[in-house]
Amino acid sequence: MSQYEAVYPADLRVNPEVEAYFRKFYEVSDTPGLTDKYVNMFTKDATFKLASKSSKGSQEITALREGMWTSVASRKHTLHKIFPFGNDATEVMLYGSVDLGMRTGSTVEVDWAGRAQLVKESDGEYRMSFYQVFLDTGAMAAKK
């Protein structure tokens, strides 16, 4: 018998503003050419980790975002679940999949998981101060 048990309240609820933020975020993420809008969804000093790549601040996130489109012609995220760290929390775990259309003409579907921390800034908008995505980059590399 395992000594480790996951304990969580069954009545957790996702803050509706957080849910709306992620719907918008993945819509922007899936649209090429919206680099400024994408980067503006992060705080100025945010940390963004994508698989083994790490970026900090708007300039590095811009470079990472632009690099995400070098071998990808299209992407479509599906967000399956949001797991908040408490009722109405702004720190969440995410589970989803992404369909990628590669520039080679091939397609690949990749499952991913993420952890995100949102903050509400002085303009009343939520932005991510931390975002880390875990995914199998080998599946994408095989289709390049």
C-alpha positions, -999 to 999 in steps of 0.1 A, spaced: 0 0 0 14 34 -10 21 59 18 13 87 -6 -22 99 -11 -34 129 -31 -60 148 -11 -80 176 -26 -114 191 -21 -140 180 -46 -158 213 -46 -130 235 -62 -142 261 -86 -122 280 -112 -124 318 -111 -145 328 -142 -120 356 -150 -92 331 -150 -111 307 -172 -118 336 -196 -82 346 -196 -70 312 -207 -97 310 -235 -83 343 -248 -47 333 -243 -49 302 -264 -69 320 -291 -41 345 -293 -14 318 -291 -30 300 -320 -29 331 -343 3 338 -361 14 375 -362 0 384 -328 33 385 -310 27 419 -293 -7 408 -281 7 375 -269 36 391 -250 12 416 -234 -6 387 -218 24 383 -195 37 407 -169 68 427 -180 91 405 -158 73 372 -163 91 338 -166 80 316 -194 93 280 -197 84 259 -227 98 224 -224 136 230 -221 135 266 -232 133 294 -206 127 331 -210 123 360 -186 109 394 -194 91 408 -225 121 408 -248 130 371 -242 93 360 -243 90 378 -277 120 359 -291 106 326 -278 71 333 -292 85 341 -326 107 310 -325 75 289 -318 64 296 -354 96 287 -373 86 251 -381 49 254 -373 24 267 -398 -7 264 -377 -16 254 -342 -49 248 -324 -49 244 -286 -77 225 -267 -78 232 -230 -93 201 -214 -90 210 -177 -80 238 -154 -70 228 -118 -70 257 -94 -48 258 -63 -79 265 -42 -113 282 -48 -110 312 -72 -72 308 -71 -50 326 -97 -24 298 -96 -35 268 -117 -24 236 -134 -36 231 -169 -41 200 -191 -46 202 -228 -36 191 -263 -24 210 -293 -28 201 -330 2 214 -350 4 218 -387 41 217 -396 56 237 -424 66 203 -439 29 196 -445 27 169 -417 5 173 -386 10 162 -351 -12 162 -319 7 167 -286 -6 165 -251 7 191 -227 4 202 -191 12 235 -176 15 255 -144 6 292 -144 4 321 -120 -18 350 -128 -18 385 -113 -43 412 -117 -24 443 -127 -33 480 -120 -52 482 -154 -76 455 -141 -62 429 -166 -49 395 -156 -15 386 -169 8 356 -163 38 362 -141 49 326 -145 40 300 -171 56 266 -176 46 241 -202 55 204 -202 53 186 -235 70 159 -256 92 178 -280 103 146 -296 69 142 -313 72 176 -329 109 170 -339 100 138 -357 75 157 -379 98 187 -388 
